[in-house]
Amino acid sequence: MKRKRLLTLLGSVCLALMLVVPLVASCGPATPEAAEEEIAALESEIDELEGDVAAKDAEISDLEDEIAALRAPAEVYEWRLQDSYGATMTGWRLDPLVADIYEMSNGQIKITTYPDGSLIPVEEIPDALEEGIVEMGVTYSGYYSDKIPCFSCADAAFSWQSGDDVEVVWNLLGVADIWRDAWADLGCYYLGPHMGSQCYLISTKPVETLEDLTKLKIRAIAAQAIWLEELGASSIYYPASELYTSLSRGIIDGLIYGGAVDAMDMGWFEVAKYVLKPSVIYPTVDDYIIGLDLWNSLPESLQTIITAAVVKNSRFCYLEYQEGEFIDLAKARDEMGVTVNELSPEDTAKLMVAVAKQWDVLEAQSERSAQVMDIMKGWLRTQGRL
């Protein structure tokens, strides 16, 4: 009986061994080639996992850099802005612009303004911006028409007659794009139009007719000299900082520069007691500009802030001039003995013939000039004014 149990046990063990051995054998590769394939697959999986780890490390590093940048103090810009107006006018016009940019940038941009002639002569503003001597400027493009002919179109007499005209012609119909392209030739970026005052003749001698005009030596820029010459009048150019002295000493008899606000702020009504209307241009259009390389180096957020502040400041100046024109001209008449004369319809008609000659000259100066004048004339036709 024991023998029979032993034989049964041995049989069971043998059967188990017969079943297990093939299973154990099947867990390993059947051949060396199969083993190599399996090893290669495992190594490939390891490489893929290591690549994922490297990518995550790089992503973590980028995030750490962003965190460090956010924790680092923002770069503070300290700029100089050269204006083309005298100290009084620089203050009330541009102090709000400086304050807005400082506040909107959370103190990142600090600007110091300089009135006409105090840091850089007006004629050198574009060069100074390109070279980084100053960072911003507010100036009149017509001063540089010898380099950029289309800039003289900003003095197309009796063209736009309101701030709305300027905003439509410049910002909607495309003159701003032409201006921006032109300023880039001088290493500057054009930020937008600065809308200003009325612009009429202010003189030390009475002028009631075009014949009276021919007896005067008048300060005017090149574009205005075209129609003045057509009428037989003589003109000469002086910068704004020299106009009071030139009037008081009789070097010039009159000027075409601005309106009552300019005359009151710069003291011209103290020595020049006569105004001749109609206004040649209203409003005058100056330019906000910044160094082109500097502009391109700024983050988009600061570019947006500066642009918004400029648009706000332009409208502010226009409204201040509009209100001030009535107040200051009335004060000049009532308290300073200023006389305001208006050309007769007959003389106004003759004046417009001379102005048409100016427009033709301006339009023929360059391709850009033709584009600007075409836009301006198109807008006047739309309004039924041409």
Secondary structure, 3 states (H helix, E strand, C coil): CHHHHHHHHHHHHHHHHHHHHHHHHHHCCCCHHHHHHHHHHHHHHHHHHHHHHHHHHHHHHHHHHHHHHHHCCCCCEEEEEEECCCHHHHHHHHHHHHHHHHHHCCCCEEEEEECCCCCCCHHHHHHHHHHCCCCEEEECHHHHCCCCHHHHHHHCCCCCCCHHHHHHHHHHCCHHHHHHHHHHCCCEEEEEEEECCCEEEEECCCCCCHHHHCCCEEECCHHHHHHHHHCCCEEECCCHHHHHHHHHCCCCCEEECCCHHHHHHHCHHHCCCEEEEEEEECCCEEEEEEEHHHHHHCCHHHHHHHHHHHHHHHHHHHHHHHHHHHHHHHHHHHHHCCEEEECCHHHHHHHHHHHHHHHHHHHCCCHHHHHHHHHHHHHHHHCCCC
